[in-house]
Amino acid sequence: MEPLLPLDSAKVFFDGIFTEPRLRHAEGVAVDGEGNIWCGGEMGEIYRIWRDGSKIELVASSGGFTLGLAFDHRGSLYVCDLKHASVFRLDPATGRLEPFAEGSRKMRISIPNFPVVDAQRNCLYVSDSYDPKEPGPGVWRFELESGNGELWYDRPMAFANGMALSPAGDFLYVAESFARRIVRIPIGKDGSPGEVEMFAQDIDRLPDGLAFDVAGNLYVACYEPSRIYRITPDKRVDLLIDDPDAHTLCHPTNCAFRGTELFISNLGRWHITQLDVGVEGLPLF
């Protein structure tokens, strides 16, 4: 499969290998209302990169390992942390980082990987990767006000990873990395999950992060090999861009839109990649 875009369409937006503070292998990436780029680090760092890429700031740190990030409509940032097996909430204005959710009274979340805000239902979905060697449940749902929640989708998934809410808000799309597929879970009128549906399978090889554009195309960042796929609403899978040398794209994980620009975190290096795809990303709220 030939890529739709040449590799030189992508560029390094911010290289943090020698900056102070240094950018330590970002896994998650998000864009705030002012167009600044936020990402995490391997020691629990939460960074803000100025919208023009001229500066990086260390806003807060959990001391853990930062995974997925997502902003809500009020500007709060939700942060998944691997070491602490919990979700934190950050106030960007003050830098205050506080625990938000760890699970329910019945059980704890195992590997909180990626958060998705559902402003319509005032809740946060969090994928639980469970165990790299064993499928398990699934997706959690927490109330934005209180942090109270429960295991929302309790069926086994093969390392539930990146997620995205459909443009109409009626499906939650989930990357099952070790099943090499993207599935979607219908969201009922009462907010309950329906039966999972296959959306795309046999992706080569490990789908990780997901993001929609306004045309309904789904972008899939693959951790291995280092490439981005674009899946059309009618489920056609196109290879958007590929980096055989894993340099400009190096084990990309999550991705997020700012206008037509897709920003991509690279767990294998120290930079954020920028790619103009020509179609605006889906507004989050």
Secondary structure, DSSP 8 states (H G I E B T S, - for coil): ---SS-GGGEEEEEE-SSSSS-------EEE-TTS-EEEE-TTSEEEEE-TTSS-EEEEEE-SS-EEEEEE-TTS-EEEEETTTTEEEEEETTTTEEEEEE-B-SS-B-S-EEEEEEETTTTEEEEEE---TTS-B--EEEEETTT--EEEEE-S-BSSEEEEEE-TTSSEEEEEEGGGTEEEEEEB-TTS-B---EEEEE--SSEEEEEEEBTTS-EEEEEEETTEEEEE-TT--EEEEEE-TTSSSSSSEEEEEEETTEEEEEETTSSEEEEEE-SS-B----
